[in-house]
């Protein structure tokens, strides 16, 4: 069985935005964007993966968040999700938002236009930098996953690139009952997406879970 | 109590489109757009209002559709919802899509750039043509509604104009689990919408019902 490319717990406002307007280094989620992630922060899964003291909700939102931790052997992310540094890497000092022991514990492939040697972190996470495109990152990640699936972490632009290439197998979107008015979209101008997925709605505690599975 | 402007049973695809791409006179809902309305056609409310023989589903989708028929004394719609004729009216022959006895049974105000005398239909529906803007249509409709509410029928562009003006009090959107890829959007570039509404999700039989109520 071929490894699948999966997206999990990707939050979107009711009006279709995955980040608010006016994103900046100081406000990477854009104005109002932090509201999109409150449901996930509240879950035991998130608290357990990202915190020292597992607590948090254990309802449907948690069950859906937990699916994203199962059967994943490697992660792909865009450079903006890795960090705020743009352009050439000034030095090797930036090693992600997650501290010395990132919560991945496997190989992470960062899409970038600027090559850089791999960075080995505590706990089994190694950041690899991929300057030669999404197809190369996919191949390397599948190889590294050793038979498990590959999670595309984000952001929206990275997911859209893989959607446009027809390479996303599972896409779990959490629709949050807030309106951001404007911002960065996940969907739109993706003609190939029509009829490509089975779509299932599951009402959660704080959000609507949408599971899209490639037909 | 002031009359409210209400939108009901307005369908939107998961990716945010209220009509598919390539709308034309022969395909007014755009490619794939008819899928957005299947949930409503299936309800007893729709069959009862638009058909001779009331039948159809009686679950949550029907209950939500039925709310749009309660307490409405007048309707506002865009010209494209009234018919396919563009520009100056060539004659008085077009009287809507709905036959001699339209399902409104009250005054209907059609936004248009081209004035035309009112058209009185069977069953109490009169079409009035409003060339002087959404605020004028609102005032006339509230007057005609005689203490009841005003329903904004659509389409998306008309609803967006009223949203932008801050004049929509209730907006019920049915999110349909299909992807259209591209098309006409309801939401986007509406900065004033942030924090303007309470948002409630109600899972239906075939769709997710979103009820937005002005705070």
Contacts between the chains, C-beta under 8 A, distances in Angstrom:
chain1	res1	chain2	res2	distance
A	14	B	187	7.5
A	14	B	199	6.1
A	14	B	210	6.3
A	15	B	16	7.4
A	15	B	187	3.5
A	15	B	188	6.7
A	15	B	190	7.3
A	15	B	193	7.0
A	16	B	15	7.4
A	16	B	16	4.3
A	16	B	185	7.8
A	16	B	187	6.0
A	16	B	188	6.9
A	21	B	191	7.4
A	32	B	194	6.2
A	175	B	175	7.6
A	175	B	208	7.9
A	177	B	199	3.9
A	177	B	200	7.1
A	177	B	201	5.6
A	177	B	210	7.4
A	178	B	199	6.7
A	179	B	187	7.4
A	179	B	190	7.8
A	179	B	193	4.8
A	179	B	194	5.7
A	179	B	195	7.8
A	179	B	196	7.4
A	179	B	197	6.5
A	179	B	199	7.0
A	179	B	212	7.8
A	180	B	194	6.2
A	181	B	189	7.8
A	181	B	190	5.3
A	181	B	191	4.3
A	181	B	192	7.0
A	181	B	193	5.0
A	181	B	194	4.5
A	182	B	188	6.8
A	182	B	189	5.7
A	182	B	190	7.3
A	182	B	191	5.8
A	185	B	16	7.8
A	185	B	188	7.9
A	187	B	14	7.5
A	187	B	15	3.6
A	187	B	16	5.9
A	187	B	179	7.4
A	188	B	15	6.8
A	188	B	16	7.0
A	188	B	182	6.8
A	188	B	185	7.9
A	189	B	181	7.8
A	189	B	182	5.7
A	190	B	15	7.3
A	190	B	179	7.8
A	190	B	181	5.3
A	190	B	182	7.4
A	191	B	21	7.4
A	191	B	181	4.3
A	191	B	182	5.9
A	192	B	181	7.0
A	193	B	15	7.0
A	193	B	179	4.8
A	193	B	181	5.0
A	194	B	32	6.2
A	194	B	179	5.7
A	194	B	180	6.2
A	194	B	181	4.5
A	195	B	179	7.8
A	196	B	179	7.4
A	197	B	179	6.5
A	199	B	14	6.1
A	199	B	177	3.9
A	199	B	178	6.7
A	199	B	179	7.0
A	200	B	177	7.1
A	201	B	177	5.6
A	201	B	203	6.6
A	201	B	208	5.6
A	203	B	201	6.6
A	203	B	203	4.5
A	203	B	208	7.7
A	208	B	175	7.8
A	208	B	201	5.6
A	208	B	203	7.8
A	208	B	208	5.7
A	210	B	14	6.3
A	210	B	177	7.4
A	212	B	179	7.8
